[in-house]
Amino acid sequence: MIDSRAKGRTAELKCRDELRKLTGLQWERTPMSGALGAQHKLKGDLYVPDTKTKYCVEVKHYKDDHLCSKILTSMNPQFFQWWEQAVREGKQIDKEPLLVFKHDRSKWFVAFQDWDMQLYIQDSGIKNILIYPEEIVVCLLTDFCKFAEFLDD
């Protein structure tokens, strides 16, 4: 039997390592997996200590692909549940939501709504999916990191 908390912790560590490699920032797992109150300004799964960042990063890793026909046919698609969590936690700490996710043996993907990033991604020719009506953009994490400004001035 797979321990979902252990799998989540492993996914967060792997995503942390990938973000470190792609951004040069020293990402860490959020203490208590984001369970701290919003007053601590630590929600989501990953953060950069002593650094003001633009995004609240939520990490998900599941066995199956949830970015598929289930988005159009399921009564309550898992992807939208993940997105709602990212938005809710981002609002609690005044940061943009950033959902980083993968399924078994896949690459890391990212979902976001940052308008400036949407324009960069679309103008760059990077393959992406735009999900309406929420206007969520999904692309590979490696592509997103080529243009993303993670630090908040």
C-alpha distance (Angstrom), angle and dihedral (degrees) to the residues before:
residue distance angle dihedral
M1 . . .
I2 3.80 . .
D3 3.80 117.6 .
S4 3.81 103.5 -134.9
R5 3.82 92.8 -157.1
A6 3.80 91.4 53.7
K7 3.80 90.2 47.5
G8 3.82 90.1 49.5
R9 3.80 91.8 48.8
T10 3.81 90.8 49.0
A11 3.82 90.9 49.1
E12 3.81 91.1 50.0
L13 3.81 91.1 50.9
K14 3.81 92.5 48.5
C15 3.80 91.4 46.9
R16 3.81 89.8 47.3
D17 3.79 89.9 53.9
E18 3.82 91.8 47.4
L19 3.81 92.0 49.6
R20 3.80 90.7 48.2
K21 3.79 89.9 52.9
L22 3.82 94.5 45.4
T23 3.82 99.5 41.2
G24 3.81 106.2 26.4
L25 3.82 88.6 -130.2
Q26 3.81 122.4 126.5
W27 3.81 100.1 -116.9
E28 3.81 118.1 -171.9
R29 3.78 136.1 -173.3
T30 3.78 112.0 -95.9
P31 3.82 110.0 -108.3
M32 3.80 112.5 -102.0
S33 3.83 88.4 10.0
G34 3.79 94.0 -78.5
A35 3.81 94.7 -49.1
L36 3.81 93.0 125.0
G37 3.77 116.0 109.3
A38 3.79 119.3 -94.0
Q39 3.82 89.5 -109.1
H40 3.82 87.3 74.9
K41 3.84 89.6 57.4
L42 3.81 88.9 -132.4
K43 3.78 113.5 119.3
G44 3.76 129.1 136.1
D45 3.78 123.2 43.8
L46 3.81 104.3 -78.9
Y47 3.80 135.2 37.6
V48 3.79 140.8 161.4
P49 3.83 111.5 -116.0
D50 3.79 117.0 -122.4
T51 3.81 91.0 2.4
K52 3.77 130.0 106.0
T53 3.80 106.9 -131.1
K54 3.78 130.1 -173.0
Y55 3.81 98.8 -134.0
C56 3.78 139.6 61.4
V57 3.82 101.0 -143.0
E58 3.80 119.1 -147.6
V59 3.83 116.8 -175.2
K60 3.81 126.3 -155.2
H61 3.80 131.1 177.4
Y62 3.78 120.5 178.4
K63 3.76 136.1 169.2
D64 3.80 95.8 -116.6
D65 3.77 134.6 46.0
H66 3.81 109.7 -98.5
L67 3.79 94.9 -177.6
C68 3.78 94.2 79.3
S69 3.79 141.0 85.6
K70 3.83 88.0 -46.0
I71 3.81 87.9 78.7
L72 3.80 88.8 64.6
T73 3.80 100.7 33.6
S74 3.81 109.2 32.0
M75 3.79 120.6 92.1
N76 3.81 91.3 -134.9
P77 3.82 111.2 11.5
Q78 3.79 115.7 -151.5
F79 3.81 90.7 -132.0
F80 3.81 91.5 62.8
Q81 3.81 91.2 47.9
W82 3.79 88.7 54.4
W83 3.79 91.0 46.7
E84 3.82 92.7 49.7
Q85 3.81 89.4 52.6
A86 3.82 91.5 50.3
V87 3.83 91.3 48.9
R88 3.81 93.5 46.3
E89 3.80 93.6 49.9
G90 3.80 92.5 43.3
K91 3.80 90.8 54.0
Q92 3.80 90.8 50.6
I93 3.81 90.6 61.7
D94 3.84 100.3 27.8
K95 3.81 96.1 -110.4
E96 3.79 134.6 126.3
P97 3.80 113.1 -98.8
L98 3.79 116.1 -113.9
L99 3.79 118.3 -175.7
V100 3.82 113.5 -162.8
F101 3.78 112.9 -172.0
K102 3.77 146.5 158.3
H103 3.76 141.3 173.1
D104 3.79 126.3 -135.3
R105 3.80 112.5 -56.1
S106 3.82 93.7 -0.4
K107 3.77 133.3 116.7
W108 3.80 121.6 -101.9
F109 3.80 116.2 -87.5
V110 3.78 129.7 -166.2
A111 3.81 131.9 -149.9
F112 3.80 121.7 -161.5
Q113 3.81 145.0 150.7
D114 3.79 101.2 -150.8
W115 3.82 103.0 138.8
D116 3.81 95.5 -150.7
M117 3.81 91.0 51.2
Q118 3.80 90.3 48.1
L119 3.79 89.2 58.2
Y120 3.82 93.2 47.4
I121 3.79 91.9 49.2
Q122 3.81 93.9 46.7
D123 3.81 94.2 45.0
S124 3.80 92.8 46.4
G125 3.78 94.9 60.1
I126 3.81 91.8 -121.9
K127 3.78 112.8 155.3
N128 3.78 109.8 -106.1
I129 3.77 143.4 155.0
L130 3.79 122.0 -130.8
I131 3.80 113.2 -155.2
Y132 3.79 115.9 -156.6
P133 2.97 145.1 -124.1
E134 3.83 90.0 23.7
E135 3.83 92.0 44.4
I136 3.79 92.9 -133.5
V137 3.80 113.4 169.2
V138 3.80 118.8 -149.0
C139 3.80 124.0 -167.5
L140 3.78 140.3 139.6
L141 3.79 114.5 -63.7
T142 3.80 90.5 -129.7
D143 3.82 90.5 57.5
F144 3.81 93.2 44.9
C145 3.81 91.3 52.8
K146 3.81 91.4 55.6
F147 3.82 89.3 69.7
A148 3.81 107.1 18.3
E149 3.77 122.9 114.8
F150 3.80 102.5 -150.2
L151 3.79 97.5 176.7
D152 3.79 118.6 82.1
D153 3.80 115.1 -143.3
